Amino acid sequence: MSYNISIWSVHKTSFENEVFNREKIKRQNNGILYEDKNWQITISGPFEVMEEDIPEEVVGQLLGINYFTEIILEPFDAPKRALQLVKKMTKILAQSSHGVVVDEQEGTILSLSGVKRLKTMSPKDDSSFLQMTWWFMNDYTFIKDGLDTFLDVMEATMPEALPRRYGVYEPPQFKWADKGKEHFIQFVSENLHEGIVWYPSKPFTDVHIGIPDKVGPTREGFRSCYISIDFLEEVMGQPGWPLEMKRFWLKTSELLNPFYGEIRRGWSPVSGWWWRGLPKRLGNAAILGKPYIDLWPDFIKEAKQTKGGLFYIENINEDYQDLHSIIAEVPEDIVQPKNKKKYSRKWPFERPFLKYK
């Protein structure tokens, strides 16, 4: 029988510390082996993991977990000094890799000093922000049960984006902690076309749901549904957040099935739900669904595909840049014109305007 410890971390564990340079330590292809009289410590990893590999009890402890390291002390009743050495090694590895420690024997999860989900962010009036936005057509699906699922995705991955306060005016009159999810869903369904004030928690600064009373061509122009989520750019420098933002963006994209979605610095050049064509310049991430996947073959060639058949290109990491180093500019015939009363030359939907009788 052995004593097992797991480290689930954002970065790779490293054996550069002098603790791992002892005479009795042997380097192996997938870790190290420390042998002493009648006992040994085996450290295996780091191994890259997929999101579904992360245990439920660890999900939510840290964002952007990407690696797994296993520490095994044999036998279970090894001398006290052996266990002390294991815990010392564990602390060094977890702190250097920004990891969470799971003690398999005690069934406990340990968060070490300096290893936090979100570090303190001081308020600034001029803080720059990034914006996730999705444009989609199926308002009925979202109104019926999509909002419930949308909130479930947030709660599981980005609870900071949930509505801390909400209402129809500012300051919003309801608190999520007092009213709960069911009241919020009912409130949204009753006020969906009027506009909802949604206050999330840091690093998120605003969530907006735009569902028009009529989707498609109107006398004023073509309207789609859209959802935007703003967050402070500063958070992209914190461990794990770039990867988790990408995971959240892709999960939400699969749920909403947008014809176009993006992440970019600052405001989108698309004016709310008034859709006239793709933006001329892309941001840090873009995702295409039908009908645009048939109109931009060069994008599809460079893109990755989701399980639901969407195609995306992203450059979301600690040194993220826009996409024009990866993909050429958007074809002119599907770009929104500068004239706000006109539409792209190739228009993939039904007519953009309803004619007056």
C-alpha positions in Angstrom: 0.0 0.0 0.0 1.2 3.5 -0.8 0.6 7.2 0.1 -0.6 9.1 -3.0 -0.7 12.8 -3.7 -1.9 14.5 -6.9 -1.0 17.9 -8.2 -3.4 19.5 -10.8 -1.6 22.6 -12.2 -1.8 25.4 -14.7 1.9 25.2 -15.6 4.3 22.2 -15.8 5.9 21.1 -12.6 9.6 21.6 -12.5 12.5 19.8 -10.7 14.9 22.8 -10.8 14.8 23.3 -7.1 17.8 22.1 -5.1 15.6 19.6 -3.2 15.5 17.5 -6.4 19.3 17.5 -6.8 20.0 15.1 -3.9 22.3 12.2 -4.3 19.6 9.6 -3.9 17.4 11.0 -6.7 17.4 9.4 -10.1 16.0 11.2 -13.1 13.5 9.2 -15.2 11.8 9.9 -18.6 8.5 10.8 -16.9 9.8 12.2 -13.5 12.1 11.2 -10.7 12.8 8.4 -8.2 14.1 8.9 -4.7 15.2 5.7 -3.0 16.1 5.3 0.6 16.4 2.3 2.9 13.1 0.4 2.8 11.1 3.2 1.2 11.0 5.3 -2.0 9.3 8.3 -3.5 8.2 8.3 -7.1 7.2 11.5 -8.9 5.6 11.0 -12.3 4.8 13.8 -14.7 3.9 16.4 -15.6 1.3 15.0 -17.9 -0.9 17.2 -20.1 -4.5 16.6 -19.5 -7.8 17.4 -21.2 -10.5 19.3 -19.4 -12.7 16.2 -19.0 -9.8 14.5 -17.1 -9.9 17.0 -14.2 -11.8 15.6 -11.2 -15.1 17.3 -10.3 -13.8 18.2 -6.8 -10.8 20.1 -8.4 -12.8 21.9 -11.1 -13.4 25.4 -9.9 -10.5 25.5 -7.5 -8.2 26.9 -10.1 -8.7 28.1 -13.7 -6.8 26.8 -16.7 -5.6 23.5 -15.2 -3.6 21.8 -17.9 -1.2 19.4 -16.2 -1.2 16.5 -13.7 1.7 15.2 -11.5 1.5 12.2 -9.3 3.6 11.6 -6.1 3.7 8.2 -4.6 5.4 7.3 -1.3 5.9 3.5 -0.7 5.2 1.9 1.7 2.3 3.6 3.4 3.9 3.3 6.8 7.3 4.8 5.7 9.2 6.7 8.4 7.9 10.2 9.4 10.9 11.9 7.7 9.8 10.3 4.4 6.3 11.9 4.6 7.9 15.2 5.6 10.1 15.1 2.5 7.0 14.2 0.3 5.1 17.2 1.7 8.1 19.5 1.1 8.5 18.3 -2.5 4.7 18.7 -3.0 4.7 22.3 -1.8 7.6 23.3 -4.0 6.1 21.6 -7.1 2.6 23.0 -6.5 3.6 26.6 -5.9 6.0 26.7 -8.8 3.4 25.3 -11.2 0.4 27.1 -9.7 -1.3 23.9 -8.7 -3.9 22.4 -6.4 -2.8 19.5 -4.2 -5.1 16.5 -3.7 -4.2 14.2 -0.7 -5.8 10.9 -1.9 -5.5 9.3 1.6 -7.1 12.1 3.6 -9.5 13.1 0.8 -8.5 16.8 1.1 -7.7 19.5 -1.4 -5.0 22.0 -0.4 -4.6 25.5 -1.8 -1.1 26.7 -1.0 -0.1 30.2 -0.2 0.1 32.4 -3.4 -1.9 29.9 -5.4 -5.3 31.6 -6.0 -8.1 31.4 -8.5 -8.1 35.2 -8.9 -5.6 37.6 -7.4 -6.8 41.0 -6.1 -7.5 43.5 -8.9 -7.4 47.1 -7.9 -10.2 49.3 -9.4 -9.1 51.7 -12.2 -11.3 54.1 -14.1 -9.3 53.7 -17.3 -8.9 49.9 -17.2 -8.9 48.4 -20.6 -11.2 45.5 -21.3 -11.9 42.6 -23.7 -15.3 41.6 -25.0 -16.8 38.3 -26.0 -19.7 38.5 -28.3 -21.9 36.0 -30.1 -24.5 36.7 -32.8 -27.2 34.1 -33.4 -30.6 33.6 -34.9 -32.5 31.0 -32.8 -34.2 33.2 -30.2 -36.8 30.6 -29.4 -34.3 28.0 -28.3 -32.6 30.5 -26.1 -35.8 31.8 -24.5 -37.2 28.3 -24.0 -34.2 26.6 -22.2 -31.0 28.1 -23.5 -30.8 30.7 -20.7 -30.9 28.0 -18.1 -28.1 26.1 -19.8 -26.2 29.3 -20.3 -26.3 30.0 -16.6 -25.2 26.4 -15.8 -22.1 26.8 -18.0 -21.3 30.0 -16.2 -21.8 28.5 -12.8 -19.6 25.5 -13.6 -16.7 27.4 -15.3 -17.0 31.2 -14.7 -19.2 31.9 -11.7 -17.8 35.4 -11.5 -19.8 36.2 -14.6 -23.1 35.3 -12.9 -25.4 38.3 -12.0 -24.4 39.5 -8.6 -27.2 42.1 -9.0 -29.8 42.5 -11.8 -32.8 44.6 -12.7 -34.3 46.8 -15.4 -32.6 50.1 -14.2 -29.5 51.2 -12.4 -28.7 50.5 -9.7 -30.3 47.0 -10.2 -32.8 46.2 -7.5 -32.4 42.4 -7.1 -29.5 40.3 -5.7 -28.8 36.8 -7.0 -27.8 35.7 -3.4 -31.3 36.7 -2.2 -33.5 35.6 -5.1 -31.6 32.8 -6.8 -31.5 31.3 -10.3 -35.2 30.6 -10.8 -36.2 34.2 -10.0 -33.5 35.5 -12.4 -34.7 33.3 -15.2 -38.3 34.4 -14.7 -37.3 38.0 -14.5 -35.4 37.7 -17.8 -38.3 36.0 -19.5 -40.6 38.8 -18.5 -38.2 41.7 -19.4 -36.2 40.1 -22.2 -37.0 42.6 -24.9 -36.7 45.6 -22.6 -33.1 45.2 -21.7 -31.6 43.8 -18.5 -29.0 45.4 -16.2 -26.6 42.7 -15.2 -23.8 43.3 -12.7 -21.2 40.4 -12.7 -18.2 40.2 -10.4 -14.6 40.9 -11.2 -12.9 40.4 -13.5 -16.2 40.6 -15.5 -17.6 44.1 -15.8 -20.8 43.8 -17.9 -23.0 41.1 -19.4 -25.6 42.1 -22.0 -28.4 40.0 -23.6 -29.9 41.4 -26.7 -33.0 39.5 -27.9 -35.2 41.6 -30.2 -38.9 41.1 -30.4 -38.5 40.2 -34.0 -35.4 38.4 -35.4 -34.6 38.9 -39.1 -35.5 41.7 -41.5 -37.4 44.7 -40.2 -38.2 48.1 -41.7 -35.2 49.5 -39.9 -32.8 46.7 -40.9 -31.7 43.2 -40.1 -31.7 42.2 -36.4 -30.1 39.1 -34.8 -29.8 38.0 -31.2 -26.5 38.8 -29.5 -24.8 38.3 -26.1 -21.7 40.2 -25.0 -19.5 39.7 -21.9 -16.9 42.3 -21.0 -13.9 41.5 -18.7 -10.8 43.3 -17.6 -7.8 42.8 -19.8 -5.6 42.7 -16.7 -6.9 39.2 -15.8 -5.3 37.7 -18.9 -1.9 38.0 -17.2 -3.1 35.8 -14.3 -2.3 32.1 -14.3 -4.9 29.9 -16.0 -7.3 32.6 -17.1 -6.4 32.7 -20.8 -7.0 29.0 -21.2 -10.2 29.0 -19.1 -11.5 32.0 -21.0 -11.0 30.1 -24.2 -12.8 27.0 -22.8 -15.7 29.2 -21.6 -16.0 30.9 -25.0 -16.0 27.6 -26.9 -18.6 26.0 -24.6 -20.9 29.0 -24.9 -20.4 29.1 -28.6 -21.5 25.4 -28.8 -24.6 26.3 -26.8 -25.6 29.4 -28.7 -24.6 28.1 -32.2 -23.7 31.6 -33.5 -23.3 32.5 -37.2 -20.4 34.7 -35.9 -18.7 35.2 -32.6 -15.5 36.9 -31.4 -13.2 38.1 -28.6 -11.5 41.4 -29.1 -10.1 44.4 -27.2 -12.7 47.1 -26.6 -16.0 47.5 -28.4 -17.1 45.5 -31.4 -17.5 47.4 -34.6 -20.9 45.6 -35.0 -23.7 47.8 -33.6 -25.5 45.6 -31.1 -28.1 43.4 -32.8 -28.1 45.3 -36.1 -26.2 42.9 -38.3 -24.9 44.1 -41.7 -21.9 41.8 -42.3 -18.7 40.6 -40.7 -16.3 43.2 -39.1 -13.5 44.2 -41.4 -10.9 43.6 -38.8 -10.9 40.5 -36.5 -10.0 40.5 -32.9 -8.1 37.9 -30.8 -10.6 35.0 -31.6 -13.3 34.4 -34.2 -15.8 31.6 -34.7 -18.0 31.0 -37.7 -21.2 29.0 -38.1 -23.7 28.7 -41.0 -24.2 30.4 -43.4 -20.7 32.1 -43.1 -18.7 28.9 -43.2 -19.8 28.5 -46.9 -18.7 32.1 -47.7 -15.1 32.2 -46.3 -13.3 29.0 -47.3 -9.8 30.4 -46.4 -11.0 30.8 -42.8 -12.2 27.2 -42.7 -8.8 25.9 -44.0 -7.0 27.5 -41.1 -9.6 26.9 -38.4 -10.3 24.1 -35.9 -13.7 22.6 -35.8 -15.9 22.1 -32.7 -18.0 19.0 -32.1 -21.1 21.0 -33.1 -19.6 22.0 -36.5 -18.5 25.5 -35.8 -15.0 26.7 -37.0 -12.8 28.9 -35.0 -9.3 30.5 -34.9 -8.0 31.9 -31.7 -4.9 33.5 -30.3 -5.8 33.6 -26.6 -2.8 33.2 -24.4 -0.5 35.3 -22.2 0.9 37.3 -25.2 -2.3 37.2 -27.2 -2.4 39.1 -30.5 -5.1 39.8 -33.2 -5.8 37.1 -35.8 -4.3 38.8 -38.9 -1.0 37.1 -38.4 -2.9 33.8 -38.8 -5.6 34.6 -41.4 -5.9 37.1 -44.1 -8.4 40.0 -43.9 -12.1 39.3 -44.2 -13.3 39.1 -47.9 -14.7 42.4 -48.9 -18.0 41.0 -50.2 -19.0 39.7 -46.7 -17.8 42.7 -44.7 -20.2 45.3 -43.3 -19.9 48.5 -45.3 -18.9 51.9 -43.8 -22.3 53.3 -44.8 -24.5 52.2 -41.9 -27.6 52.0 -44.2 -26.0 49.4 -46.5 -25.3 45.7 -46.2 -22.5 43.3 -47.4 -22.5 42.6 -51.1 -23.0 38.9 -50.4 -25.9 38.7 -48.1 -26.5 35.1 -46.7 -29.8 35.7 -45.0 -33.3 36.7 -46.2 -33.6 40.3 -47.3 -32.3 42.8 -44.8 -35.3 45.1 -44.9 -39.0 44.7 -44.8 -40.5 47.0 -47.3 -43.2 49.5 -46.3 -46.7 48.6 -47.6 
